[in-house]
Amino acid sequence: MLVHRTKRWSTLRAWGLRLMKRIGVKKAKVAIARKIAVILHCIWTDGTEFEWGSEAKMA
């Protein structure tokens, strides 16, 4: 799972962590997997690259 396997920050990872806190780990895993599948499909169809996003700003 993207949330635990990588230490690199991304908007997708941040979204997944917020989702895990809000709806629970099991439902969040399914939502994250679906979002990754949609991103991969878009990448395959139009040939773009995944953008990690800008670093989170610590307040």
N, CA, C and O atoms as a Maestro MAE file, in Angstrom:
{
 s_m_m2io_version
 :::
 2.0.0
}

f_m_ct {
 s_m_title
 :::
 protein
 m_atom[236] {
  # First column is atom index #
  i_m_mmod_type
  r_m_x_coord
  r_m_y_coord
  r_m_z_coord
  i_m_residue_number
  s_m_chain_name
  s_m_pdb_residue_name
  s_m_pdb_atom_name
  i_m_atomic_number
  :::
  1 25 0.841 -1.171 0.000 1 A "MET " " N  " 7
  2 3 0.000 0.000 0.000 1 A "MET " " CA " 6
  3 2 0.883 1.231 0.000 1 A "MET " " C  " 6
  4 15 1.894 1.272 0.701 1 A "MET " " O  " 8
  5 25 0.521 2.204 -0.757 2 A "LEU " " N  " 7
  6 3 1.300 3.424 -0.936 2 A "LEU " " CA " 6
  7 2 1.543 4.145 0.384 2 A "LEU " " C  " 6
  8 15 2.596 4.758 0.565 2 A "LEU " " O  " 8
  9 25 0.621 4.085 1.279 3 A "VAL " " N  " 7
  10 3 0.726 4.838 2.523 3 A "VAL " " CA " 6
  11 2 1.856 4.303 3.401 3 A "VAL " " C  " 6
  12 15 2.524 5.081 4.082 3 A "VAL " " O  " 8
  13 25 2.077 3.009 3.395 4 A "HIS " " N  " 7
  14 3 3.093 2.427 4.268 4 A "HIS " " CA " 6
  15 2 4.390 2.065 3.551 4 A "HIS " " C  " 6
  16 15 5.438 2.011 4.195 4 A "HIS " " O  " 8
  17 25 4.360 1.822 2.277 5 A "ARG " " N  " 7
  18 3 5.530 1.328 1.557 5 A "ARG " " CA " 6
  19 2 6.533 2.413 1.201 5 A "ARG " " C  " 6
  20 15 7.715 2.124 1.013 5 A "ARG " " O  " 8
  21 25 6.088 3.626 1.108 6 A "THR " " N  " 7
  22 3 6.985 4.697 0.710 6 A "THR " " CA " 6
  23 2 7.051 5.765 1.794 6 A "THR " " C  " 6
  24 15 6.057 6.050 2.462 6 A "THR " " O  " 8
  25 25 8.214 6.344 1.959 7 A "LYS " " N  " 7
  26 3 8.381 7.434 2.921 7 A "LYS " " CA " 6
  27 2 8.331 8.783 2.218 7 A "LYS " " C  " 6
  28 15 8.233 9.822 2.872 7 A "LYS " " O  " 8
  29 25 8.398 8.774 0.892 8 A "ARG " " N  " 7
  30 3 8.387 10.000 0.118 8 A "ARG " " CA " 6
  31 2 6.998 10.637 0.163 8 A "ARG " " C  " 6
  32 15 5.989 9.946 0.023 8 A "ARG " " O  " 8
  33 25 6.951 11.939 0.356 9 A "TRP " " N  " 7
  34 3 5.685 12.640 0.440 9 A "TRP " " CA " 6
  35 2 5.057 12.774 -0.936 9 A "TRP " " C  " 6
  36 15 5.754 13.023 -1.919 9 A "TRP " " O  " 8
  37 25 3.767 12.614 -1.008 10 A "SER " " N  " 7
  38 3 3.009 12.893 -2.226 10 A "SER " " CA " 6
  39 2 1.602 13.301 -1.823 10 A "SER " " C  " 6
  40 15 1.151 13.000 -0.718 10 A "SER " " O  " 8
  41 25 0.921 13.979 -2.715 11 A "THR " " N  " 7
  42 3 -0.453 14.374 -2.416 11 A "THR " " CA " 6
  43 2 -1.345 13.142 -2.274 11 A "THR " " C  " 6
  44 15 -2.287 13.141 -1.481 11 A "THR " " O  " 8
  45 25 -1.048 12.103 -3.037 12 A "LEU " " N  " 7
  46 3 -1.817 10.860 -2.941 12 A "LEU " " CA " 6
  47 2 -1.632 10.211 -1.572 12 A "LEU " " C  " 6
  48 15 -2.596 9.730 -0.977 12 A "LEU " " O  " 8
  49 25 -0.404 10.197 -1.075 13 A "ARG " " N  " 7
  50 3 -0.125 9.612 0.240 13 A "ARG " " CA " 6
  51 2 -0.808 10.425 1.341 13 A "ARG " " C  " 6
  52 15 -1.398 9.854 2.258 13 A "ARG " " O  " 8
  53 25 -0.730 11.743 1.253 14 A "ALA " " N  " 7
  54 3 -1.370 12.603 2.247 14 A "ALA " " CA " 6
  55 2 -2.883 12.383 2.252 14 A "ALA " " C  " 6
  56 15 -3.503 12.331 3.314 14 A "ALA " " O  " 8
  57 25 -3.475 12.255 1.056 15 A "TRP " " N  " 7
  58 3 -4.896 11.996 0.949 15 A "TRP " " CA " 6
  59 2 -5.249 10.653 1.601 15 A "TRP " " C  " 6
  60 15 -6.246 10.544 2.315 15 A "TRP " " O  " 8
  61 25 -4.427 9.644 1.349 16 A "GLY " " N  " 7
  62 3 -4.666 8.322 1.916 16 A "GLY " " CA " 6
  63 2 -4.590 8.310 3.436 16 A "GLY " " C  " 6
  64 15 -5.402 7.660 4.095 16 A "GLY " " O  " 8
  65 25 -3.631 9.016 3.987 17 A "LEU " " N  " 7
  66 3 -3.511 9.085 5.443 17 A "LEU " " CA " 6
  67 2 -4.713 9.779 6.072 17 A "LEU " " C  " 6
  68 15 -5.224 9.325 7.096 17 A "LEU " " O  " 8
  69 25 -5.168 10.872 5.469 18 A "ARG " " N  " 7
  70 3 -6.358 11.559 5.987 18 A "ARG " " CA " 6
  71 2 -7.577 10.647 5.902 18 A "ARG " " C  " 6
  72 15 -8.408 10.615 6.810 18 A "ARG " " O  " 8
  73 25 -7.672 9.915 4.811 19 A "LEU " " N  " 7
  74 3 -8.794 9.005 4.616 19 A "LEU " " CA " 6
  75 2 -8.778 7.884 5.658 19 A "LEU " " C  " 6
  76 15 -9.826 7.512 6.186 19 A "LEU " " O  " 8
  77 25 -7.598 7.351 5.954 20 A "MET " " N  " 7
  78 3 -7.478 6.283 6.946 20 A "MET " " CA " 6
  79 2 -7.969 6.752 8.317 20 A "MET " " C  " 6
  80 15 -8.634 6.004 9.035 20 A "MET " " O  " 8
  81 25 -7.640 7.977 8.668 21 A "LYS " " N  " 7
  82 3 -8.081 8.503 9.965 21 A "LYS " " CA " 6
  83 2 -9.586 8.711 9.992 21 A "LYS " " C  " 6
  84 15 -10.227 8.533 11.029 21 A "LYS " " O  " 8
  85 25 -10.154 9.091 8.838 22 A "ARG " " N  " 7
  86 3 -11.568 9.435 8.795 22 A "ARG " " CA " 6
  87 2 -12.488 8.221 8.666 22 A "ARG " " C  " 6
  88 15 -13.502 8.152 9.360 22 A "ARG " " O  " 8
  89 25 -12.159 7.249 7.784 23 A "ILE " " N  " 7
  90 3 -13.094 6.148 7.523 23 A "ILE " " CA " 6
  91 2 -12.571 4.776 7.926 23 A "ILE " " C  " 6
  92 15 -13.303 3.790 7.841 23 A "ILE " " O  " 8
  93 25 -11.321 4.696 8.360 24 A "GLY " " N  " 7
  94 3 -10.775 3.406 8.767 24 A "GLY " " CA " 6
  95 2 -9.841 2.821 7.726 24 A "GLY " " C  " 6
  96 15 -9.873 3.196 6.554 24 A "GLY " " O  " 8
  97 25 -9.008 1.894 8.176 25 A "VAL " " N  " 7
  98 3 -7.947 1.344 7.343 25 A "VAL " " CA " 6
  99 2 -8.487 0.489 6.195 25 A "VAL " " C  " 6
  100 15 -8.033 0.635 5.060 25 A "VAL " " O  " 8
  101 25 -9.433 -0.387 6.461 26 A "LYS " " N  " 7
  102 3 -9.920 -1.303 5.428 26 A "LYS " " CA " 6
  103 2 -10.589 -0.577 4.272 26 A "LYS " " C  " 6
  104 15 -10.308 -0.869 3.109 26 A "LYS " " O  " 8
  105 25 -11.465 0.362 4.579 27 A "LYS " " N  " 7
  106 3 -12.137 1.115 3.515 27 A "LYS " " CA " 6
  107 2 -11.153 2.025 2.793 27 A "LYS " " C  " 6
  108 15 -11.263 2.230 1.585 27 A "LYS " " O  " 8
  109 25 -10.193 2.567 3.530 28 A "ALA " " N  " 7
  110 3 -9.198 3.445 2.909 28 A "ALA " " CA " 6
  111 2 -8.333 2.667 1.922 28 A "ALA " " C  " 6
  112 15 -7.983 3.196 0.867 28 A "ALA " " O  " 8
  113 25 -7.980 1.417 2.243 29 A "LYS " " N  " 7
  114 3 -7.181 0.599 1.327 29 A "LYS " " CA " 6
  115 2 -7.890 0.425 -0.014 29 A "LYS " " C  " 6
  116 15 -7.263 0.512 -1.070 29 A "LYS " " O  " 8
  117 25 -9.187 0.181 0.034 30 A "VAL " " N  " 7
  118 3 -9.960 0.007 -1.197 30 A "VAL " " CA " 6
  119 2 -10.017 1.319 -1.979 30 A "VAL " " C  " 6
  120 15 -9.865 1.323 -3.200 30 A "VAL " " O  " 8
  121 25 -10.232 2.417 -1.283 31 A "ALA " " N  " 7
  122 3 -10.316 3.724 -1.952 31 A "ALA " " CA " 6
  123 2 -8.976 4.106 -2.569 31 A "ALA " " C  " 6
  124 15 -8.936 4.641 -3.678 31 A "ALA " " O  " 8
  125 25 -7.885 3.838 -1.866 32 A "ILE " " N  " 7
  126 3 -6.548 4.149 -2.384 32 A "ILE " " CA " 6
  127 2 -6.245 3.282 -3.605 32 A "ILE " " C  " 6
  128 15 -5.713 3.777 -4.600 32 A "ILE " " O  " 8
  129 25 -6.577 2.001 -3.536 33 A "ALA " " N  " 7
  130 3 -6.336 1.103 -4.668 33 A "ALA " " CA " 6
  131 2 -7.124 1.553 -5.898 33 A "ALA " " C  " 6
  132 15 -6.609 1.520 -7.015 33 A "ALA " " O  " 8
  133 25 -8.359 1.968 -5.693 34 A "ARG " " N  " 7
  134 3 -9.176 2.448 -6.810 34 A "ARG " " CA " 6
  135 2 -8.596 3.723 -7.407 34 A "ARG " " C  " 6
  136 15 -8.553 3.881 -8.627 34 A "ARG " " O  " 8
  137 25 -8.152 4.629 -6.548 35 A "LYS " " N  " 7
  138 3 -7.577 5.888 -7.036 35 A "LYS " " CA " 6
  139 2 -6.287 5.626 -7.819 35 A "LYS " " C  " 6
  140 15 -6.047 6.259 -8.847 35 A "LYS " " O  " 8
  141 25 -5.457 4.695 -7.339 36 A "ILE " " N  " 7
  142 3 -4.231 4.336 -8.052 36 A "ILE " " CA " 6
  143 2 -4.570 3.715 -9.407 36 A "ILE " " C  " 6
  144 15 -3.905 3.995 -10.404 36 A "ILE " " O  " 8
  145 25 -5.607 2.871 -9.444 37 A "ALA " " N  " 7
  146 3 -6.022 2.257 -10.709 37 A "ALA " " CA " 6
  147 2 -6.482 3.313 -11.707 37 A "ALA " " C  " 6
  148 15 -6.167 3.216 -12.893 37 A "ALA " " O  " 8
  149 25 -7.218 4.313 -11.249 38 A "VAL " " N  " 7
  150 3 -7.676 5.387 -12.138 38 A "VAL " " CA " 6
  151 2 -6.485 6.186 -12.653 38 A "VAL " " C  " 6
  152 15 -6.429 6.525 -13.835 38 A "VAL " " O  " 8
  153 25 -5.529 6.488 -11.769 39 A "ILE " " N  " 7
  154 3 -4.328 7.225 -12.176 39 A "ILE " " CA " 6
  155 2 -3.539 6.428 -13.209 39 A "ILE " " C  " 6
  156 15 -3.115 6.984 -14.223 39 A "ILE " " O  " 8
  157 25 -3.335 5.126 -12.965 40 A "LEU " " N  " 7
  158 3 -2.610 4.282 -13.913 40 A "LEU " " CA " 6
  159 2 -3.316 4.211 -15.267 40 A "LEU " " C  " 6
  160 15 -2.662 4.250 -16.309 40 A "LEU " " O  " 8
  161 25 -4.625 4.108 -15.256 41 A "HIS " " N  " 7
  162 3 -5.365 4.065 -16.509 41 A "HIS " " CA " 6
  163 2 -5.164 5.353 -17.297 41 A "HIS " " C  " 6
  164 15 -4.955 5.316 -18.509 41 A "HIS " " O  " 8
  165 25 -5.225 6.490 -16.613 42 A "CYS " " N  " 7
  166 3 -4.998 7.777 -17.287 42 A "CYS " " CA " 6
  167 2 -3.580 7.871 -17.839 42 A "CYS " " C  " 6
  168 15 -3.373 8.379 -18.941 42 A "CYS " " O  " 8
  169 25 -2.609 7.384 -17.080 43 A "ILE " " N  " 7
  170 3 -1.212 7.404 -17.528 43 A "ILE " " CA " 6
  171 2 -1.049 6.538 -18.773 43 A "ILE " " C  " 6
  172 15 -0.381 6.943 -19.724 43 A "ILE " " O  " 8
  173 25 -1.652 5.355 -18.776 44 A "TRP " " N  " 7
  174 3 -1.521 4.454 -19.916 44 A "TRP " " CA " 6
  175 2 -2.208 5.002 -21.153 44 A "TRP " " C  " 6
  176 15 -1.708 4.820 -22.263 44 A "TRP " " O  " 8
  177 25 -3.344 5.669 -20.987 45 A "THR " " N  " 7
  178 3 -4.078 6.137 -22.157 45 A "THR " " CA " 6
  179 2 -3.469 7.373 -22.791 45 A "THR " " C  " 6
  180 15 -3.455 7.486 -24.017 45 A "THR " " O  " 8
  181 25 -2.963 8.310 -21.986 46 A "ASP " " N  " 7
  182 3 -2.425 9.528 -22.598 46 A "ASP " " CA " 6
  183 2 -0.908 9.683 -22.474 46 A "ASP " " C  " 6
  184 15 -0.350 10.656 -22.982 46 A "ASP " " O  " 8
  185 25 -0.237 8.751 -21.814 47 A "GLY " " N  " 7
  186 3 1.227 8.741 -21.787 47 A "GLY " " CA " 6
  187 2 1.881 9.747 -20.857 47 A "GLY " " C  " 6
  188 15 3.078 10.003 -20.986 47 A "GLY " " O  " 8
  189 25 1.136 10.324 -19.927 48 A "THR " " N  " 7
  190 3 1.732 11.273 -18.991 48 A "THR " " CA " 6
  191 2 2.518 10.539 -17.909 48 A "THR " " C  " 6
  192 15 2.487 9.310 -17.839 48 A "THR " " O  " 8
  193 25 3.218 11.288 -17.073 49 A "GLU " " N  " 7
  194 3 3.975 10.711 -15.966 49 A "GLU " " CA " 6
  195 2 3.329 11.102 -14.652 49 A "GLU " " C  " 6
  196 15 2.665 12.133 -14.552 49 A "GLU " " O  " 8
  197 25 3.531 10.265 -13.643 50 A "PHE " " N  " 7
  198 3 2.998 10.560 -12.309 50 A "PHE " " CA " 6
  199 2 3.787 11.700 -11.693 50 A "PHE " " C  " 6
  200 15 5.018 11.685 -11.696 50 A "PHE " " O  " 8
  201 25 3.080 12.686 -11.165 51 A "GLU " " N  " 7
  202 3 3.722 13.815 -10.496 51 A "GLU " " CA " 6
  203 2 3.539 13.648 -8.990 51 A "GLU " " C  " 6
  204 15 2.415 13.524 -8.503 51 A "GLU " " O  " 8
  205 25 4.643 13.645 -8.263 52 A "TRP " " N  " 7
  206 3 4.577 13.440 -6.821 52 A "TRP " " CA " 6
  207 2 3.899 14.611 -6.118 52 A "TRP " " C  " 6
  208 15 3.293 14.419 -5.064 52 A "TRP " " O  " 8
  209 25 3.984 15.803 -6.665 53 A "GLY " " N  " 7
  210 3 3.384 16.987 -6.050 53 A "GLY " " CA " 6
  211 2 4.435 17.756 -5.276 53 A "GLY " " C  " 6
  212 15 5.549 17.276 -5.067 53 A "GLY " " O  " 8
  213 25 4.071 18.948 -4.855 54 A "SER " " N  " 7
  214 3 5.012 19.774 -4.101 54 A "SER " " CA " 6
  215 2 5.025 19.322 -2.648 54 A "SER " " C  " 6
  216 15 4.055 18.750 -2.151 54 A "SER " " O  " 8
  217 25 6.135 19.587 -1.980 55 A "GLU " " N  " 7
  218 3 6.287 19.195 -0.584 55 A "GLU " " CA " 6
  219 2 5.237 19.878 0.279 55 A "GLU " " C  " 6
  220 15 4.840 21.014 0.016 55 A "GLU " " O  " 8
  221 25 4.797 19.178 1.303 56 A "ALA " " N  " 7
  222 3 3.848 19.755 2.241 56 A "ALA " " CA " 6
  223 2 4.551 20.811 3.071 56 A "ALA " " C  " 6
  224 15 5.695 20.623 3.484 56 A "ALA " " O  " 8
  225 25 3.881 21.902 3.312 57 A "LYS " " N  " 7
  226 3 4.456 22.970 4.104 57 A "LYS " " CA " 6
  227 2 4.102 22.744 5.561 57 A "LYS " " C  " 6
  228 15 2.928 22.633 5.914 57 A "LYS " " O  " 8
  229 25 5.101 22.677 6.386 58 A "MET " " N  " 7
  230 3 4.887 22.463 7.813 58 A "MET " " CA " 6
  231 2 4.580 23.809 8.475 58 A "MET " " C  " 6
  232 15 5.309 24.783 8.286 58 A "MET " " O  " 8
  233 25 3.512 23.854 9.240 59 A "ALA " " N  " 7
  234 3 3.133 25.109 9.899 59 A "ALA " " CA " 6
  235 2 3.694 25.183 11.298 59 A "ALA " " C  " 6
  236 15 3.474 26.170 12.000 59 A "ALA " " O  " 8
  :::
 }
 m_bond[235] {
  # First column is bond index #
  i_m_from
  i_m_to
  i_m_order
  :::
  1 1 2 1
  2 2 3 1
  3 3 4 2
  4 3 5 1
  5 5 6 1
  6 6 7 1
  7 7 8 2
  8 7 9 1
  9 9 10 1
  10 10 11 1
  11 11 12 2
  12 11 13 1
  13 13 14 1
  14 14 15 1
  15 15 16 2
  16 15 17 1
  17 17 18 1
  18 18 19 1
  19 19 20 2
  20 19 21 1
  21 21 22 1
  22 22 23 1
  23 23 24 2
  24 23 25 1
  25 25 26 1
  26 26 27 1
  27 27 28 2
  28 27 29 1
  29 29 30 1
  30 30 31 1
  31 31 32 2
  32 31 33 1
  33 33 34 1
  34 34 35 1
  35 35 36 2
  36 35 37 1
  37 37 38 1
  38 38 39 1
  39 39 40 2
  40 39 41 1
  41 41 42 1
  42 42 43 1
  43 43 44 2
  44 43 45 1
  45 45 46 1
  46 46 47 1
  47 47 48 2
  48 47 49 1
  49 49 50 1
  50 50 51 1
  51 51 52 2
  52 51 53 1
  53 53 54 1
  54 54 55 1
  55 55 56 2
  56 55 57 1
  57 57 58 1
  58 58 59 1
  59 59 60 2
  60 59 61 1
  61 61 62 1
  62 62 63 1
  63 63 64 2
  64 63 65 1
  65 65 66 1
  66 66 67 1
  67 67 68 2
  68 67 69 1
  69 69 70 1
  70 70 71 1
  71 71 72 2
  72 71 73 1
  73 73 74 1
  74 74 75 1
  75 75 76 2
  76 75 77 1
  77 77 78 1
  78 78 79 1
  79 79 80 2
  80 79 81 1
  81 81 82 1
  82 82 83 1
  83 83 84 2
  84 83 85 1
  85 85 86 1
  86 86 87 1
  87 87 88 2
  88 87 89 1
  89 89 90 1
  90 90 91 1
  91 91 92 2
  92 91 93 1
  93 93 94 1
  94 94 95 1
  95 95 96 2
  96 95 97 1
  97 97 98 1
  98 98 99 1
  99 99 100 2
  100 99 101 1
  101 101 102 1
  102 102 103 1
  103 103 104 2
  104 103 105 1
  105 105 106 1
  106 106 107 1
  107 107 108 2
  108 107 109 1
  109 109 110 1
  110 110 111 1
  111 111 112 2
  112 111 113 1
  113 113 114 1
  114 114 115 1
  115 115 116 2
  116 115 117 1
  117 117 118 1
  118 118 119 1
  119 119 120 2
  120 119 121 1
  121 121 122 1
  122 122 123 1
  123 123 124 2
  124 123 125 1
  125 125 126 1
  126 126 127 1
  127 127 128 2
  128 127 129 1
  129 129 130 1
  130 130 131 1
  131 131 132 2
  132 131 133 1
  133 133 134 1
  134 134 135 1
  135 135 136 2
  136 135 137 1
  137 137 138 1
  138 138 139 1
  139 139 140 2
  140 139 141 1
  141 141 142 1
  142 142 143 1
  143 143 144 2
  144 143 145 1
  145 145 146 1
  146 146 147 1
  147 147 148 2
  148 147 149 1
  149 149 150 1
  150 150 151 1
  151 151 152 2
  152 151 153 1
  153 153 154 1
  154 154 155 1
  155 155 156 2
  156 155 157 1
  157 157 158 1
  158 158 159 1
  159 159 160 2
  160 159 161 1
  161 161 162 1
  162 162 163 1
  163 163 164 2
  164 163 165 1
  165 165 166 1
  166 166 167 1
  167 167 168 2
  168 167 169 1
  169 169 170 1
  170 170 171 1
  171 171 172 2
  172 171 173 1
  173 173 174 1
  174 174 175 1
  175 175 176 2
  176 175 177 1
  177 177 178 1
  178 178 179 1
  179 179 180 2
  180 179 181 1
  181 181 182 1
  182 182 183 1
  183 183 184 2
  184 183 185 1
  185 185 186 1
  186 186 187 1
  187 187 188 2
  188 187 189 1
  189 189 190 1
  190 190 191 1
  191 191 192 2
  192 191 193 1
  193 193 194 1
  194 194 195 1
  195 195 196 2
  196 195 197 1
  197 197 198 1
  198 198 199 1
  199 199 200 2
  200 199 201 1
  201 201 202 1
  202 202 203 1
  203 203 204 2
  204 203 205 1
  205 205 206 1
  206 206 207 1
  207 207 208 2
  208 207 209 1
  209 209 210 1
  210 210 211 1
  211 211 212 2
  212 211 213 1
  213 213 214 1
  214 214 215 1
  215 215 216 2
  216 215 217 1
  217 217 218 1
  218 218 219 1
  219 219 220 2
  220 219 221 1
  221 221 222 1
  222 222 223 1
  223 223 224 2
  224 223 225 1
  225 225 226 1
  226 226 227 1
  227 227 228 2
  228 227 229 1
  229 229 230 1
  230 230 231 1
  231 231 232 2
  232 231 233 1
  233 233 234 1
  234 234 235 1
  235 235 236 2
  :::
 }
}
